[in-house]
Amino acid sequence: MKEKEFISVIKNVLNSDYIGDDCAYLKDLGIVVTHDSLVEDVHFRLDYMSVWQIGFKSVMVNLSDIAASGAEPKYLTVSLSLPPMTDNDFVENFYQGAKAACGNAVEIVGGDITGSDKVFVSICAIGVSKGRKISSRKSAKPGYKIVVSGMHGSSASGLKLLEQGKNQPEKFIKAHLEPRAQLNFGKEIGAKVEQDYAMMDTSDGLMDALSTIANESGVLLEIDFDKIPYDKEIEQFAGWRDMVLFGGEDYGLVAAVPADFDCNGTVIGHVKQGKGVDLAINGEIFHYTKEDVEKKIFEHFKS
């Protein structure tokens, strides 16, 4: 059973129009809401990640979802489940990291603390939609361009180094442990765009975001691999192209916007009639269906 299948089951049971994007857009309240959880030994390990970094990354994961909606991040609530021997320093360092990720524009306003056998972090983030147009994965249209923000594959490279017990190049390890949500890019698009548009973060990989937008919108995305921004030092790793395409936790943004819309970011392709993703690599075109992509993305529920 896969994560996406669980989500499909939940959507069918609840019959909700709110479930499906990075955030639920509660138009009547003028807010977007998202909720993410991080679990010890699934999303992080205490032997290579500091408590400060856990707090920092936990917040950035949620702020990335708000950025993907085009809203302005505003408030967070944080729930921590902690083992019995946890001391005050752990809690203080966690919240110092979380506070650093919030900066001056976002405020932690509450939450909960419970006991558990491992560390669990669960965060709800709220963004405001006033003066902004909120994205939907269903809004990519033929003639639109595909724009991305952020580097791709760096986090996956950092994780590989950590798993090998290495600490260099440090920039890749930092990309994994201390990711930066593309807040300015998301806010710029949400504030400036006038037409419907699609936007999604790359928490589960660039190809996952591209494929999801393509299939939710019922269109074909033509992507030029050579235009995807990535650190060239990634090419030292075996399977580096898969890191760029399928390595998750970079927290970049992918947007399908009108061709004449001016924004920061890198244009990597265009939207056409059809369905799925056509990827150009070295003059060859590789077609990816939804099923092709889901076979390769990170899976939380491995047997």
Order of alpha helices (4+ residues) and beta strands (2+ residues): alpha-beta-beta-alpha-beta-alpha-beta-beta-beta-alpha-alpha-alpha-beta-alpha-beta-alpha-beta-beta-beta-beta-alpha
